[in-house]
Amino acid sequence: MEGSSSAFLQRGGLSDAAGASFESVDVPGSYLVLRQGALAVAKVGKNERPAATFFLRS
């Protein structure tokens, strides 16, 4: 969106506490979610929580 940032806050995983979810700073309550192989920023329903939970490696 014009005038928006690409900043996200790392949160606990929506479907698994061992993972991480990323909430949009500009659109609170919206998260990065994997939909049909593409990343999107959207509100996440209960059934989509696994698609918005990412597992990080160091």
C-alpha positions as CSV (number, residue, x, y, z in Angstrom):
1,M,0.0,0.0,0.0
2,E,1.3,3.5,-0.8
3,G,2.6,5.3,2.3
4,S,2.9,2.1,4.3
5,S,6.0,0.4,5.7
6,S,7.2,-3.2,5.5
7,A,7.7,-3.4,9.2
8,F,6.5,-6.5,11.2
9,L,6.5,-7.4,14.8
10,Q,7.6,-10.9,15.7
11,R,5.0,-12.6,17.8
12,G,4.7,-16.1,19.3
13,G,3.5,-18.6,16.7
14,L,-0.2,-18.5,16.2
15,S,-0.5,-22.3,15.9
16,D,2.7,-23.5,17.8
17,A,4.6,-21.7,20.5
18,A,7.9,-23.1,19.1
19,G,7.3,-21.0,15.9
20,A,6.9,-17.3,15.2
21,S,4.3,-15.2,13.5
22,F,4.8,-11.7,12.1
23,E,2.2,-9.0,12.7
24,S,2.0,-6.0,10.4
25,V,2.9,-2.7,12.1
26,D,0.6,-0.7,9.6
27,V,-2.3,-3.1,9.8
28,P,-2.5,-4.4,13.4
29,G,-4.2,-7.8,13.6
30,S,-2.9,-8.8,10.1
31,Y,-0.1,-11.3,9.7
32,L,2.2,-12.7,7.1
33,V,0.5,-15.8,5.8
34,L,1.4,-18.3,3.2
35,R,-1.5,-18.6,0.8
36,Q,-1.3,-20.8,-2.4
37,G,2.5,-20.6,-2.4
38,A,2.7,-16.8,-2.0
39,L,3.2,-14.6,1.1
40,A,0.3,-12.2,1.9
41,V,-0.6,-9.9,4.7
42,A,-4.1,-10.7,5.9
43,K,-6.3,-11.3,8.9
44,V,-5.8,-14.9,9.9
45,G,-8.7,-17.2,10.7
46,K,-8.4,-20.1,13.1
47,N,-7.9,-22.6,10.2
48,E,-5.1,-20.5,8.7
49,R,-3.0,-20.2,11.9
50,P,-0.5,-22.9,10.7
51,A,0.0,-21.0,7.5
52,A,1.0,-17.9,9.5
53,T,3.4,-19.8,11.8
54,F,7.0,-20.0,10.7
55,F,9.9,-21.9,12.2
56,L,13.2,-20.0,12.3
57,R,16.7,-21.5,12.1
58,S,19.9,-19.9,13.1
